[in-house]
Amino acid sequence: MRIASVGVYELFVARIGAPAGERLPGWLQMCDLNGLKVRVVSMIVLIVAMDFVQALVVVSLTAFVRLGQGHDSP
């Protein structure tokens, strides 16, 4: 969310100036609204992918536990 906040601030309010002449990293600088949209959509895709992988892990662990209940190890 901070990336979107910084992008909106830079596009519509003012450029963010860091002390001692430092600048924001290139991937965080926004030149236009399309760049901001790309960053926000990329974050959403990343979050959805992480949720999918997490659900996949939960399902596979649940299946492993349920299918492994009938086998006793010596």
mmCIF file of the N, C-alpha and C atoms, coordinates in Angstrom:
data_MODEL
# 
_entry.id   MODEL 
# 
loop_
_atom_site.group_PDB 
_atom_site.id 
_atom_site.type_symbol 
_atom_site.label_atom_id 
_atom_site.label_alt_id 
_atom_site.label_comp_id 
_atom_site.label_asym_id 
_atom_site.label_entity_id 
_atom_site.label_seq_id 
_atom_site.pdbx_PDB_ins_code 
_atom_site.Cartn_x 
_atom_site.Cartn_y 
_atom_site.Cartn_z 
_atom_site.occupancy 
_atom_site.B_iso_or_equiv 
_atom_site.pdbx_formal_charge 
_atom_site.auth_seq_id 
_atom_site.auth_comp_id 
_atom_site.auth_asym_id 
_atom_site.auth_atom_id 
_atom_site.pdbx_PDB_model_num 
ATOM 1   N N  . MET A 1 1  ? 0.817  -1.181  0.000   1.00 0.00 ? 1  MET A N  1 
ATOM 2   C CA . MET A 1 1  ? 0.000  0.000   0.000   1.00 0.00 ? 1  MET A CA 1 
ATOM 3   C C  . MET A 1 1  ? 0.869  1.257   0.000   1.00 0.00 ? 1  MET A C  1 
ATOM 4   N N  . ARG A 1 2  ? 2.047  1.162   0.576   1.00 0.00 ? 2  ARG A N  1 
ATOM 5   C CA . ARG A 1 2  ? 2.913  2.338   0.605   1.00 0.00 ? 2  ARG A CA 1 
ATOM 6   C C  . ARG A 1 2  ? 3.369  2.736   -0.787  1.00 0.00 ? 2  ARG A C  1 
ATOM 7   N N  . ILE A 1 3  ? 3.578  1.750   -1.652  1.00 0.00 ? 3  ILE A N  1 
ATOM 8   C CA . ILE A 1 3  ? 4.003  2.068   -3.011  1.00 0.00 ? 3  ILE A CA 1 
ATOM 9   C C  . ILE A 1 3  ? 2.925  2.891   -3.707  1.00 0.00 ? 3  ILE A C  1 
ATOM 10  N N  . ALA A 1 4  ? 1.676  2.493   -3.562  1.00 0.00 ? 4  ALA A N  1 
ATOM 11  C CA . ALA A 1 4  ? 0.578  3.247   -4.167  1.00 0.00 ? 4  ALA A CA 1 
ATOM 12  C C  . ALA A 1 4  ? 0.466  4.631   -3.545  1.00 0.00 ? 4  ALA A C  1 
ATOM 13  N N  . SER A 1 5  ? 0.643  4.733   -2.238  1.00 0.00 ? 5  SER A N  1 
ATOM 14  C CA . SER A 1 5  ? 0.562  6.026   -1.569  1.00 0.00 ? 5  SER A CA 1 
ATOM 15  C C  . SER A 1 5  ? 1.650  6.976   -2.046  1.00 0.00 ? 5  SER A C  1 
ATOM 16  N N  . VAL A 1 6  ? 2.869  6.461   -2.139  1.00 0.00 ? 6  VAL A N  1 
ATOM 17  C CA . VAL A 1 6  ? 3.975  7.292   -2.621  1.00 0.00 ? 6  VAL A CA 1 
ATOM 18  C C  . VAL A 1 6  ? 3.725  7.709   -4.065  1.00 0.00 ? 6  VAL A C  1 
ATOM 19  N N  . GLY A 1 7  ? 3.231  6.794   -4.875  1.00 0.00 ? 7  GLY A N  1 
ATOM 20  C CA . GLY A 1 7  ? 2.952  7.108   -6.275  1.00 0.00 ? 7  GLY A CA 1 
ATOM 21  C C  . GLY A 1 7  ? 1.887  8.168   -6.438  1.00 0.00 ? 7  GLY A C  1 
ATOM 22  N N  . VAL A 1 8  ? 0.797  8.053   -5.701  1.00 0.00 ? 8  VAL A N  1 
ATOM 23  C CA . VAL A 1 8  ? -0.270 9.047   -5.783  1.00 0.00 ? 8  VAL A CA 1 
ATOM 24  C C  . VAL A 1 8  ? 0.240  10.403  -5.308  1.00 0.00 ? 8  VAL A C  1 
ATOM 25  N N  . TYR A 1 9  ? 1.004  10.416  -4.211  1.00 0.00 ? 9  TYR A N  1 
ATOM 26  C CA . TYR A 1 9  ? 1.545  11.670  -3.700  1.00 0.00 ? 9  TYR A CA 1 
ATOM 27  C C  . TYR A 1 9  ? 2.465  12.319  -4.731  1.00 0.00 ? 9  TYR A C  1 
ATOM 28  N N  . GLU A 1 10 ? 3.343  11.522  -5.332  1.00 0.00 ? 10 GLU A N  1 
ATOM 29  C CA . GLU A 1 10 ? 4.280  12.072  -6.315  1.00 0.00 ? 10 GLU A CA 1 
ATOM 30  C C  . GLU A 1 10 ? 3.554  12.573  -7.562  1.00 0.00 ? 10 GLU A C  1 
ATOM 31  N N  . LEU A 1 11 ? 2.502  11.887  -7.970  1.00 0.00 ? 11 LEU A N  1 
ATOM 32  C CA . LEU A 1 11 ? 1.806  12.303  -9.187  1.00 0.00 ? 11 LEU A CA 1 
ATOM 33  C C  . LEU A 1 11 ? 0.939  13.538  -8.989  1.00 0.00 ? 11 LEU A C  1 
ATOM 34  N N  . PHE A 1 12 ? 0.241  13.617  -7.857  1.00 0.00 ? 12 PHE A N  1 
ATOM 35  C CA . PHE A 1 12 ? -0.775 14.653  -7.708  1.00 0.00 ? 12 PHE A CA 1 
ATOM 36  C C  . PHE A 1 12 ? -0.434 15.755  -6.714  1.00 0.00 ? 12 PHE A C  1 
ATOM 37  N N  . VAL A 1 13 ? 0.536  15.557  -5.827  1.00 0.00 ? 13 VAL A N  1 
ATOM 38  C CA . VAL A 1 13 ? 0.838  16.585  -4.826  1.00 0.00 ? 13 VAL A CA 1 
ATOM 39  C C  . VAL A 1 13 ? 2.183  17.227  -5.134  1.00 0.00 ? 13 VAL A C  1 
ATOM 40  N N  . ALA A 1 14 ? 3.252  16.513  -4.893  1.00 0.00 ? 14 ALA A N  1 
ATOM 41  C CA . ALA A 1 14 ? 4.593  17.058  -5.130  1.00 0.00 ? 14 ALA A CA 1 
ATOM 42  C C  . ALA A 1 14 ? 5.590  15.928  -5.184  1.00 0.00 ? 14 ALA A C  1 
ATOM 43  N N  . ARG A 1 15 ? 6.737  16.213  -5.764  1.00 0.00 ? 15 ARG A N  1 
ATOM 44  C CA . ARG A 1 15 ? 7.831  15.244  -5.770  1.00 0.00 ? 15 ARG A CA 1 
ATOM 45  C C  . ARG A 1 15 ? 8.369  15.085  -4.358  1.00 0.00 ? 15 ARG A C  1 
ATOM 46  N N  . ILE A 1 16 ? 8.717  13.858  -4.014  1.00 0.00 ? 16 ILE A N  1 
ATOM 47  C CA . ILE A 1 16 ? 9.272  13.586  -2.698  1.00 0.00 ? 16 ILE A CA 1 
ATOM 48  C C  . ILE A 1 16 ? 10.767 13.810  -2.778  1.00 0.00 ? 16 ILE A C  1 
ATOM 49  N N  . GLY A 1 17 ? 11.250 14.738  -1.976  1.00 0.00 ? 17 GLY A N  1 
ATOM 50  C CA . GLY A 1 17 ? 12.680 15.020  -1.951  1.00 0.00 ? 17 GLY A CA 1 
ATOM 51  C C  . GLY A 1 17 ? 13.282 14.466  -0.672  1.00 0.00 ? 17 GLY A C  1 
ATOM 52  N N  . ALA A 1 18 ? 14.312 13.682  -0.807  1.00 0.00 ? 18 ALA A N  1 
ATOM 53  C CA . ALA A 1 18 ? 14.994 13.124  0.357   1.00 0.00 ? 18 ALA A CA 1 
ATOM 54  C C  . ALA A 1 18 ? 16.127 14.063  0.756   1.00 0.00 ? 18 ALA A C  1 
ATOM 55  N N  . PRO A 1 19 ? 16.536 14.030  2.020   1.00 0.00 ? 19 PRO A N  1 
ATOM 56  C CA . PRO A 1 19 ? 17.634 14.895  2.449   1.00 0.00 ? 19 PRO A CA 1 
ATOM 57  C C  . PRO A 1 19 ? 18.955 14.506  1.790   1.00 0.00 ? 19 PRO A C  1 
ATOM 58  N N  . ALA A 1 20 ? 19.839 15.442  1.691   1.00 0.00 ? 20 ALA A N  1 
ATOM 59  C CA . ALA A 1 20 ? 21.194 15.249  1.160   1.00 0.00 ? 20 ALA A CA 1 
ATOM 60  C C  . ALA A 1 20 ? 21.184 14.824  -0.306  1.00 0.00 ? 20 ALA A C  1 
ATOM 61  N N  . GLY A 1 21 ? 20.169 15.254  -1.045  1.00 0.00 ? 21 GLY A N  1 
ATOM 62  C CA . GLY A 1 21 ? 20.140 14.995  -2.476  1.00 0.00 ? 21 GLY A CA 1 
ATOM 63  C C  . GLY A 1 21 ? 19.840 13.560  -2.861  1.00 0.00 ? 21 GLY A C  1 
ATOM 64  N N  . GLU A 1 22 ? 19.437 12.724  -1.938  1.00 0.00 ? 22 GLU A N  1 
ATOM 65  C CA . GLU A 1 22 ? 19.093 11.343  -2.267  1.00 0.00 ? 22 GLU A CA 1 
ATOM 66  C C  . GLU A 1 22 ? 17.765 11.320  -3.004  1.00 0.00 ? 22 GLU A C  1 
ATOM 67  N N  . ARG A 1 23 ? 17.594 10.343  -3.847  1.00 0.00 ? 23 ARG A N  1 
ATOM 68  C CA . ARG A 1 23 ? 16.364 10.207  -4.613  1.00 0.00 ? 23 ARG A CA 1 
ATOM 69  C C  . ARG A 1 23 ? 15.715 8.869   -4.302  1.00 0.00 ? 23 ARG A C  1 
ATOM 70  N N  . LEU A 1 24 ? 14.475 8.767   -4.683  1.00 0.00 ? 24 LEU A N  1 
ATOM 71  C CA . LEU A 1 24 ? 13.779 7.491   -4.542  1.00 0.00 ? 24 LEU A CA 1 
ATOM 72  C C  . LEU A 1 24 ? 14.369 6.486   -5.524  1.00 0.00 ? 24 LEU A C  1 
ATOM 73  N N  . PRO A 1 25 ? 14.286 5.203   -5.202  1.00 0.00 ? 25 PRO A N  1 
ATOM 74  C CA . PRO A 1 25 ? 14.749 4.196   -6.163  1.00 0.00 ? 25 PRO A CA 1 
ATOM 75  C C  . PRO A 1 25 ? 13.951 4.292   -7.462  1.00 0.00 ? 25 PRO A C  1 
ATOM 76  N N  . GLY A 1 26 ? 14.556 3.854   -8.542  1.00 0.00 ? 26 GLY A N  1 
ATOM 77  C CA . GLY A 1 26 ? 13.908 3.949   -9.846  1.00 0.00 ? 26 GLY A CA 1 
ATOM 78  C C  . GLY A 1 26 ? 12.582 3.221   -9.919  1.00 0.00 ? 26 GLY A C  1 
ATOM 79  N N  . TRP A 1 27 ? 12.470 2.070   -9.244  1.00 0.00 ? 27 TRP A N  1 
ATOM 80  C CA . TRP A 1 27 ? 11.227 1.303   -9.308  1.00 0.00 ? 27 TRP A CA 1 
ATOM 81  C C  . TRP A 1 27 ? 10.109 1.960   -8.519  1.00 0.00 ? 27 TRP A C  1 
ATOM 82  N N  . LEU A 1 28 ? 10.441 2.947   -7.668  1.00 0.00 ? 28 LEU A N  1 
ATOM 83  C CA . LEU A 1 28 ? 9.427  3.619   -6.864  1.00 0.00 ? 28 LEU A CA 1 
ATOM 84  C C  . LEU A 1 28 ? 9.025  4.967   -7.452  1.00 0.00 ? 28 LEU A C  1 
ATOM 85  N N  . GLN A 1 29 ? 9.767  5.479   -8.406  1.00 0.00 ? 29 GLN A N  1 
ATOM 86  C CA . GLN A 1 29 ? 9.436  6.761   -9.023  1.00 0.00 ? 29 GLN A CA 1 
ATOM 87  C C  . GLN A 1 29 ? 8.309  6.569   -10.024 1.00 0.00 ? 29 GLN A C  1 
ATOM 88  N N  . MET A 1 30 ? 7.329  7.439   -9.956  1.00 0.00 ? 30 MET A N  1 
ATOM 89  C CA . MET A 1 30 ? 6.184  7.370   -10.859 1.00 0.00 ? 30 MET A CA 1 
ATOM 90  C C  . MET A 1 30 ? 6.227  8.565   -11.800 1.00 0.00 ? 30 MET A C  1 
ATOM 91  N N  . CYS A 1 31 ? 6.141  8.296   -13.097 1.00 0.00 ? 31 CYS A N  1 
ATOM 92  C CA . CYS A 1 31 ? 6.164  9.372   -14.099 1.00 0.00 ? 31 CYS A CA 1 
ATOM 93  C C  . CYS A 1 31 ? 4.759  9.742   -14.562 1.00 0.00 ? 31 CYS A C  1 
ATOM 94  N N  . ASP A 1 32 ? 3.875  8.759   -14.581 1.00 0.00 ? 32 ASP A N  1 
ATOM 95  C CA . ASP A 1 32 ? 2.515  9.021   -15.035 1.00 0.00 ? 32 ASP A CA 1 
ATOM 96  C C  . ASP A 1 32 ? 1.548  8.053   -14.354 1.00 0.00 ? 32 ASP A C  1 
ATOM 97  N N  . LEU A 1 33 ? 0.282  8.255   -14.626 1.00 0.00 ? 33 LEU A N  1 
ATOM 98  C CA . LEU A 1 33 ? -0.754 7.435   -13.997 1.00 0.00 ? 33 LEU A CA 1 
ATOM 99  C C  . LEU A 1 33 ? -0.681 5.986   -14.457 1.00 0.00 ? 33 LEU A C  1 
ATOM 100 N N  . ASN A 1 34 ? -0.268 5.745   -15.686 1.00 0.00 ? 34 ASN A N  1 
ATOM 101 C CA . ASN A 1 34 ? -0.148 4.365   -16.176 1.00 0.00 ? 34 ASN A CA 1 
ATOM 102 C C  . ASN A 1 34 ? 0.918  3.593   -15.399 1.00 0.00 ? 34 ASN A C  1 
ATOM 103 N N  . GLY A 1 35 ? 2.023  4.243   -15.061 1.00 0.00 ? 35 GLY A N  1 
ATOM 104 C CA . GLY A 1 35 ? 3.054  3.588   -14.249 1.00 0.00 ? 35 GLY A CA 1 
ATOM 105 C C  . GLY A 1 35 ? 2.527  3.191   -12.886 1.00 0.00 ? 35 GLY A C  1 
ATOM 106 N N  . LEU A 1 36 ? 1.715  4.080   -12.296 1.00 0.00 ? 36 LEU A N  1 
ATOM 107 C CA . LEU A 1 36 ? 1.115  3.770   -11.001 1.00 0.00 ? 36 LEU A CA 1 
ATOM 108 C C  . LEU A 1 36 ? 0.140  2.606   -11.122 1.00 0.00 ? 36 LEU A C  1 
ATOM 109 N N  . LYS A 1 37 ? -0.653 2.590   -12.185 1.00 0.00 ? 37 LYS A N  1 
ATOM 110 C CA . LYS A 1 37 ? -1.600 1.487   -12.381 1.00 0.00 ? 37 LYS A CA 1 
ATOM 111 C C  . LYS A 1 37 ? -0.872 0.158   -12.534 1.00 0.00 ? 37 LYS A C  1 
ATOM 112 N N  . VAL A 1 38 ? 0.223  0.167   -13.255 1.00 0.00 ? 38 VAL A N  1 
ATOM 113 C CA . VAL A 1 38 ? 0.995  -1.057  -13.434 1.00 0.00 ? 38 VAL A CA 1 
ATOM 114 C C  . VAL A 1 38 ? 1.517  -1.556  -12.103 1.00 0.00 ? 38 VAL A C  1 
ATOM 115 N N  . ARG A 1 39 ? 2.013  -0.660  -11.258 1.00 0.00 ? 39 ARG A N  1 
ATOM 116 C CA . ARG A 1 39 ? 2.534  -1.051  -9.944  1.00 0.00 ? 39 ARG A CA 1 
ATOM 117 C C  . ARG A 1 39 ? 1.425  -1.628  -9.062  1.00 0.00 ? 39 ARG A C  1 
ATOM 118 N N  . VAL A 1 40 ? 0.262  -0.985  -9.064  1.00 0.00 ? 40 VAL A N  1 
ATOM 119 C CA . VAL A 1 40 ? -0.850 -1.449  -8.223  1.00 0.00 ? 40 VAL A CA 1 
ATOM 120 C C  . VAL A 1 40 ? -1.354 -2.808  -8.709  1.00 0.00 ? 40 VAL A C  1 
ATOM 121 N N  . VAL A 1 41 ? -1.503 -2.975  -10.021 1.00 0.00 ? 41 VAL A N  1 
ATOM 122 C CA . VAL A 1 41 ? -1.958 -4.261  -10.557 1.00 0.00 ? 41 VAL A CA 1 
ATOM 123 C C  . VAL A 1 41 ? -0.935 -5.348  -10.257 1.00 0.00 ? 41 VAL A C  1 
ATOM 124 N N  . SER A 1 42 ? 0.345  -5.028  -10.351 1.00 0.00 ? 42 SER A N  1 
ATOM 125 C CA . SER A 1 42 ? 1.389  -6.008  -10.029 1.00 0.00 ? 42 SER A CA 1 
ATOM 126 C C  . SER A 1 42 ? 1.303  -6.439  -8.568  1.00 0.00 ? 42 SER A C  1 
ATOM 127 N N  . MET A 1 43 ? 1.045  -5.488  -7.677  1.00 0.00 ? 43 MET A N  1 
ATOM 128 C CA . MET A 1 43 ? 0.898  -5.844  -6.263  1.00 0.00 ? 43 MET A CA 1 
ATOM 129 C C  . MET A 1 43 ? -0.311 -6.744  -6.044  1.00 0.00 ? 43 MET A C  1 
ATOM 130 N N  . ILE A 1 44 ? -1.415 -6.448  -6.729  1.00 0.00 ? 44 ILE A N  1 
ATOM 131 C CA . ILE A 1 44 ? -2.621 -7.262  -6.579  1.00 0.00 ? 44 ILE A CA 1 
ATOM 132 C C  . ILE A 1 44 ? -2.377 -8.674  -7.088  1.00 0.00 ? 44 ILE A C  1 
ATOM 133 N N  . VAL A 1 45 ? -1.710 -8.810  -8.230  1.00 0.00 ? 45 VAL A N  1 
ATOM 134 C CA . VAL A 1 45 ? -1.399 -10.132 -8.771  1.00 0.00 ? 45 VAL A CA 1 
ATOM 135 C C  . VAL A 1 45 ? -0.503 -10.906 -7.814  1.00 0.00 ? 45 VAL A C  1 
ATOM 136 N N  . LEU A 1 46 ? 0.484  -10.239 -7.236  1.00 0.00 ? 46 LEU A N  1 
ATOM 137 C CA . LEU A 1 46 ? 1.370  -10.892 -6.274  1.00 0.00 ? 46 LEU A CA 1 
ATOM 138 C C  . LEU A 1 46 ? 0.601  -11.377 -5.050  1.00 0.00 ? 46 LEU A C  1 
ATOM 139 N N  . ILE A 1 47 ? -0.300 -10.571 -4.535  1.00 0.00 ? 47 ILE A N  1 
ATOM 140 C CA . ILE A 1 47 ? -1.081 -10.957 -3.357  1.00 0.00 ? 47 ILE A CA 1 
ATOM 141 C C  . ILE A 1 47 ? -1.990 -12.142 -3.678  1.00 0.00 ? 47 ILE A C  1 
ATOM 142 N N  . VAL A 1 48 ? -2.637 -12.122 -4.842  1.00 0.00 ? 48 VAL A N  1 
ATOM 143 C CA . VAL A 1 48 ? -3.508 -13.229 -5.238  1.00 0.00 ? 48 VAL A CA 1 
ATOM 144 C C  . VAL A 1 48 ? -2.697 -14.514 -5.411  1.00 0.00 ? 48 VAL A C  1 
ATOM 145 N N  . ALA A 1 49 ? -1.519 -14.399 -6.009  1.00 0.00 ? 49 ALA A N  1 
ATOM 146 C CA . ALA A 1 49 ? -0.673 -15.583 -6.189  1.00 0.00 ? 49 ALA A CA 1 
ATOM 147 C C  . ALA A 1 49 ? -0.226 -16.146 -4.846  1.00 0.00 ? 49 ALA A C  1 
ATOM 148 N N  . MET A 1 50 ? 0.124  -15.278 -3.908  1.00 0.00 ? 50 MET A N  1 
ATOM 149 C CA . MET A 1 50 ? 0.537  -15.756 -2.582  1.00 0.00 ? 50 MET A CA 1 
ATOM 150 C C  . MET A 1 50 ? -0.621 -16.425 -1.863  1.00 0.00 ? 50 MET A C  1 
ATOM 151 N N  . ASP A 1 51 ? -1.819 -15.871 -1.975  1.00 0.00 ? 51 ASP A N  1 
ATOM 152 C CA . ASP A 1 51 ? -2.989 -16.499 -1.355  1.00 0.00 ? 51 ASP A CA 1 
ATOM 153 C C  . ASP A 1 51 ? -3.277 -17.866 -1.973  1.00 0.00 ? 51 ASP A C  1 
ATOM 154 N N  . PHE A 1 52 ? -3.124 -17.978 -3.289  1.00 0.00 ? 52 PHE A N  1 
ATOM 155 C CA . PHE A 1 52 ? -3.350 -19.257 -3.962  1.00 0.00 ? 52 PHE A CA 1 
ATOM 156 C C  . PHE A 1 52 ? -2.347 -20.304 -3.485  1.00 0.00 ? 52 PHE A C  1 
ATOM 157 N N  . VAL A 1 53 ? -1.085 -19.931 -3.402  1.00 0.00 ? 53 VAL A N  1 
ATOM 158 C CA . VAL A 1 53 ? -0.060 -20.877 -2.950  1.00 0.00 ? 53 VAL A CA 1 
ATOM 159 C C  . VAL A 1 53 ? -0.314 -21.277 -1.499  1.00 0.00 ? 53 VAL A C  1 
ATOM 160 N N  . GLN A 1 54 ? -0.704 -20.331 -0.678  1.00 0.00 ? 54 GLN A N  1 
ATOM 161 C CA . GLN A 1 54 ? -1.002 -20.646 0.719   1.00 0.00 ? 54 GLN A CA 1 
ATOM 162 C C  . GLN A 1 54 ? -2.170 -21.624 0.815   1.00 0.00 ? 54 GLN A C  1 
ATOM 163 N N  . ALA A 1 55 ? -3.226 -21.401 0.035   1.00 0.00 ? 55 ALA A N  1 
ATOM 164 C CA . ALA A 1 55 ? -4.366 -22.322 0.041   1.00 0.00 ? 55 ALA A CA 1 
ATOM 165 C C  . ALA A 1 55 ? -3.958 -23.691 -0.472  1.00 0.00 ? 55 ALA A C  1 
ATOM 166 N N  . LEU A 1 56 ? -3.108 -23.717 -1.483  1.00 0.00 ? 56 LEU A N  1 
ATOM 167 C CA . LEU A 1 56 ? -2.634 -24.985 -2.025  1.00 0.00 ? 56 LEU A CA 1 
ATOM 168 C C  . LEU A 1 56 ? -1.844 -25.775 -0.993  1.00 0.00 ? 56 LEU A C  1 
ATOM 169 N N  . VAL A 1 57 ? -1.022 -25.098 -0.214  1.00 0.00 ? 57 VAL A N  1 
ATOM 170 C CA . VAL A 1 57 ? -0.255 -25.757 0.849   1.00 0.00 ? 57 VAL A CA 1 
ATOM 171 C C  . VAL A 1 57 ? -1.194 -26.304 1.922   1.00 0.00 ? 57 VAL A C  1 
ATOM 172 N N  . VAL A 1 58 ? -2.195 -25.533 2.302   1.00 0.00 ? 58 VAL A N  1 
ATOM 173 C CA . VAL A 1 58 ? -3.139 -25.988 3.321   1.00 0.00 ? 58 VAL A CA 1 
ATOM 174 C C  . VAL A 1 58 ? -3.906 -27.219 2.837   1.00 0.00 ? 58 VAL A C  1 
ATOM 175 N N  . VAL A 1 59 ? -4.351 -27.198 1.596   1.00 0.00 ? 59 VAL A N  1 
ATOM 176 C CA . VAL A 1 59 ? -5.087 -28.341 1.045   1.00 0.00 ? 59 VAL A CA 1 
ATOM 177 C C  . VAL A 1 59 ? -4.194 -29.572 0.968   1.00 0.00 ? 59 VAL A C  1 
ATOM 178 N N  . SER A 1 60 ? -2.961 -29.403 0.525   1.00 0.00 ? 60 SER A N  1 
ATOM 179 C CA . SER A 1 60 ? -2.075 -30.559 0.413   1.00 0.00 ? 60 SER A CA 1 
ATOM 180 C C  . SER A 1 60 ? -1.706 -31.128 1.783   1.00 0.00 ? 60 SER A C  1 
ATOM 181 N N  . LEU A 1 61 ? -1.490 -30.272 2.766   1.00 0.00 ? 61 LEU A N  1 
ATOM 182 C CA . LEU A 1 61 ? -1.198 -30.771 4.114   1.00 0.00 ? 61 LEU A CA 1 
ATOM 183 C C  . LEU A 1 61 ? -2.403 -31.478 4.717   1.00 0.00 ? 61 LEU A C  1 
ATOM 184 N N  . THR A 1 62 ? -3.594 -30.947 4.475   1.00 0.00 ? 62 THR A N  1 
ATOM 185 C CA . THR A 1 62 ? -4.813 -31.594 4.970   1.00 0.00 ? 62 THR A CA 1 
ATOM 186 C C  . THR A 1 62 ? -4.992 -32.960 4.317   1.00 0.00 ? 62 THR A C  1 
ATOM 187 N N  . ALA A 1 63 ? -4.769 -33.049 3.023   1.00 0.00 ? 63 ALA A N  1 
ATOM 188 C CA . ALA A 1 63 ? -4.881 -34.332 2.336   1.00 0.00 ? 63 ALA A CA 1 
ATOM 189 C C  . ALA A 1 63 ? -3.832 -35.311 2.845   1.00 0.00 ? 63 ALA A C  1 
ATOM 190 N N  . PHE A 1 64 ? -2.626 -34.846 3.081   1.00 0.00 ? 64 PHE A N  1 
ATOM 191 C CA . PHE A 1 64 ? -1.557 -35.697 3.593   1.00 0.00 ? 64 PHE A CA 1 
ATOM 192 C C  . PHE A 1 64 ? -1.912 -36.261 4.965   1.00 0.00 ? 64 PHE A C  1 
ATOM 193 N N  . VAL A 1 65 ? -2.468 -35.421 5.823   1.00 0.00 ? 65 VAL A N  1 
ATOM 194 C CA . VAL A 1 65 ? -2.827 -35.887 7.167   1.00 0.00 ? 65 VAL A CA 1 
ATOM 195 C C  . VAL A 1 65 ? -3.998 -36.865 7.097   1.00 0.00 ? 65 VAL A C  1 
ATOM 196 N N  . ARG A 1 66 ? -5.012 -36.557 6.292   1.00 0.00 ? 66 ARG A N  1 
ATOM 197 C CA . ARG A 1 66 ? -6.183 -37.433 6.201   1.00 0.00 ? 66 ARG A CA 1 
ATOM 198 C C  . ARG A 1 66 ? -5.842 -38.772 5.563   1.00 0.00 ? 66 ARG A C  1 
ATOM 199 N N  . LEU A 1 67 ? -5.030 -38.760 4.519   1.00 0.00 ? 67 LEU A N  1 
ATOM 200 C CA . LEU A 1 67 ? -4.681 -40.006 3.841   1.00 0.00 ? 67 LEU A CA 1 
ATOM 201 C C  . LEU A 1 67 ? -3.656 -40.824 4.640   1.00 0.00 ? 67 LEU A C  1 
ATOM 202 N N  . GLY A 1 68 ? -2.904 -40.187 5.471   1.00 0.00 ? 68 GLY A N  1 
ATOM 203 C CA . GLY A 1 68 ? -1.893 -40.875 6.252   1.00 0.00 ? 68 GLY A CA 1 
ATOM 204 C C  . GLY A 1 68 ? -2.395 -41.417 7.581   1.00 0.00 ? 68 GLY A C  1 
ATOM 205 N N  . GLN A 1 69 ? -3.658 -41.201 7.930   1.00 0.00 ? 69 GLN A N  1 
ATOM 206 C CA . GLN A 1 69 ? -4.180 -41.663 9.219   1.00 0.00 ? 69 GLN A CA 1 
ATOM 207 C C  . GLN A 1 69 ? -4.292 -43.174 9.312   1.00 0.00 ? 69 GLN A C  1 
ATOM 208 N N  . GLY A 1 70 ? -4.522 -43.846 8.210   1.00 0.00 ? 70 GLY A N  1 
ATOM 209 C CA . GLY A 1 70 ? -4.717 -45.285 8.233   1.00 0.00 ? 70 GLY A CA 1 
ATOM 210 C C  . GLY A 1 70 ? -3.439 -46.082 8.345   1.00 0.00 ? 70 GLY A C  1 
ATOM 211 N N  . HIS A 1 71 ? -2.309 -45.468 8.151   1.00 0.00 ? 71 HIS A N  1 
ATOM 212 C CA . HIS A 1 71 ? -1.016 -46.168 8.180   1.00 0.00 ? 71 HIS A CA 1 
ATOM 213 C C  . HIS A 1 71 ? -0.316 -45.892 9.491   1.00 0.00 ? 71 HIS A C  1 
ATOM 214 N N  . ASP A 1 72 ? -0.006 -46.978 10.230  1.00 0.00 ? 72 ASP A N  1 
ATOM 215 C CA . ASP A 1 72 ? 0.745  -46.837 11.472  1.00 0.00 ? 72 ASP A CA 1 
ATOM 216 C C  . ASP A 1 72 ? 2.197  -47.147 11.189  1.00 0.00 ? 72 ASP A C  1 
ATOM 217 N N  . SER A 1 73 ? 3.085  -46.307 11.664  1.00 0.00 ? 73 SER A N  1 
ATOM 218 C CA . SER A 1 73 ? 4.496  -46.601 11.465  1.00 0.00 ? 73 SER A CA 1 
ATOM 219 C C  . SER A 1 73 ? 5.028  -47.381 12.670  1.00 0.00 ? 73 SER A C  1 
ATOM 220 N N  . PRO A 1 74 ? 5.975  -48.289 12.420  1.00 0.00 ? 74 PRO A N  1 
ATOM 221 C CA . PRO A 1 74 ? 6.474  -49.143 13.515  1.00 0.00 ? 74 PRO A CA 1 
ATOM 222 C C  . PRO A 1 74 ? 7.308  -48.380 14.503  1.00 0.00 ? 74 PRO A C  1 
# 
